Amino acid sequence: MRQSLESRLAAAEMLRKAAELEKLEKEESAKLALLEQEAMMEKVVQESRRLQQEAEENSKVAISLYFCKYERVFLMCKVSSYLSSNLLGLRSSPFDGHSLLERDTMNIIIFLK
């Protein structure tokens, strides 16, 4: 009977050691999976930051382009108004204004280039 109990105790001890080893293996596997997930999350966070920064830069460029377009239209209207007023002035004094209009028109064209 003692021999039977000892053999059962030895079998139970082997099962306990096997269970302990399996538990350690599962813990190690879980730690590795957690490290992989943390690394993946860090990459996602970095990509998110990069995309957010890129979106902010794109927004600044879009605003800048909008204002450049507005300034160009504004300048074109001013030039058009200036040329119209000079053309009306030519009708009243054709001899004086002709050379003045040519000079002013050339100055405006050079400025816009």
C-alpha positions as CSV (number, residue, x, y, z in Angstrom):
1,M,0.0,0.0,0.0
2,R,2.9,2.3,0.8
3,Q,4.4,1.7,-2.6
4,S,1.0,2.5,-4.2
5,L,0.8,5.8,-2.3
6,E,4.4,6.7,-3.2
7,S,3.8,6.0,-6.9
8,R,0.6,8.1,-6.8
9,L,2.5,10.9,-5.0
10,A,5.3,10.8,-7.6
11,A,2.7,10.9,-10.5
12,A,0.9,13.9,-8.8
13,E,4.3,15.6,-8.4
14,M,5.1,15.1,-12.1
15,L,1.7,16.5,-13.0
16,R,2.3,19.5,-10.8
17,K,5.7,20.2,-12.3
18,A,4.2,19.8,-15.9
19,A,1.4,22.2,-15.0
20,E,3.9,24.7,-13.5
21,L,6.0,24.5,-16.7
22,E,2.9,24.9,-18.9
23,K,1.9,28.0,-16.8
24,L,5.4,29.5,-17.2
25,E,5.3,28.9,-20.9
26,K,1.9,30.6,-21.2
27,E,3.0,33.6,-19.1
28,E,6.1,34.0,-21.4
29,S,3.9,33.7,-24.5
30,A,1.5,36.3,-23.0
31,K,4.4,38.7,-22.2
32,L,5.8,38.4,-25.8
33,A,2.3,39.1,-27.2
34,L,1.9,42.1,-25.0
35,L,5.3,43.5,-26.1
36,E,4.4,43.0,-29.7
37,Q,1.0,44.8,-29.2
38,E,2.8,47.7,-27.3
39,A,5.3,48.0,-30.2
40,M,2.4,48.0,-32.7
41,M,0.5,50.6,-30.7
42,E,3.6,52.8,-30.5
43,K,3.9,52.7,-34.3
44,V,0.2,53.6,-34.6
45,V,0.7,56.5,-32.3
46,Q,3.7,57.8,-34.2
47,E,1.9,57.4,-37.5
48,S,-1.1,59.3,-36.1
49,R,1.2,62.1,-34.9
50,R,2.8,62.3,-38.3
51,L,-0.5,62.4,-40.1
52,Q,-1.8,65.1,-37.8
53,Q,1.3,67.2,-38.4
54,E,0.9,66.7,-42.1
55,A,-2.8,67.7,-42.0
56,E,-1.8,70.9,-40.1
57,E,0.8,71.7,-42.7
58,N,-1.7,71.1,-45.5
59,S,-4.2,73.3,-43.8
60,K,-1.6,76.1,-43.5
61,V,-0.7,75.7,-47.2
62,A,-4.4,75.8,-48.2
63,I,-4.9,79.0,-46.2
64,S,-1.8,80.6,-47.7
65,L,-3.0,79.7,-51.3
66,Y,-6.4,81.1,-50.6
67,F,-5.0,84.4,-49.5
68,C,-2.5,84.5,-52.4
69,K,-5.5,84.0,-54.8
70,Y,-7.4,86.7,-53.0
71,E,-4.4,89.1,-53.2
72,R,-3.9,88.4,-56.9
73,V,-7.6,89.1,-57.7
74,F,-7.4,92.3,-55.6
75,L,-4.3,93.4,-57.5
76,M,-5.9,92.6,-60.9
77,C,-9.0,94.7,-59.9
78,K,-6.7,97.6,-58.9
79,V,-4.8,97.4,-62.1
80,S,-8.0,97.2,-64.1
81,S,-9.4,100.2,-62.3
82,Y,-6.2,102.1,-62.8
83,L,-6.0,101.4,-66.5
84,S,-9.7,102.3,-66.9
85,S,-9.2,105.6,-65.2
86,N,-6.1,106.3,-67.4
87,L,-8.0,105.4,-70.5
88,L,-10.8,107.8,-69.5
89,G,-8.1,110.5,-68.9
90,L,-6.8,109.9,-72.4
91,R,-10.1,110.8,-74.0
92,S,-10.0,114.2,-72.4
93,S,-6.3,114.9,-73.1
94,P,-4.9,112.6,-75.9
95,F,-1.6,114.4,-76.4
96,D,-0.5,114.5,-72.7
97,G,-1.7,111.1,-71.5
98,H,-0.6,108.8,-74.2
99,S,3.1,108.6,-73.1
100,L,2.0,108.6,-69.5
101,L,-0.3,105.7,-70.0
102,E,2.3,103.6,-71.8
103,R,4.8,104.2,-69.0
104,D,2.3,103.3,-66.3
105,T,1.1,100.2,-68.1
106,M,4.7,99.0,-68.5
107,N,5.4,99.6,-64.7
108,I,2.3,97.6,-63.8
109,I,3.2,94.7,-66.1
110,I,6.8,94.6,-64.7
111,F,5.4,94.7,-61.2
112,L,3.0,91.8,-61.8
113,K,5.8,89.6,-63.3
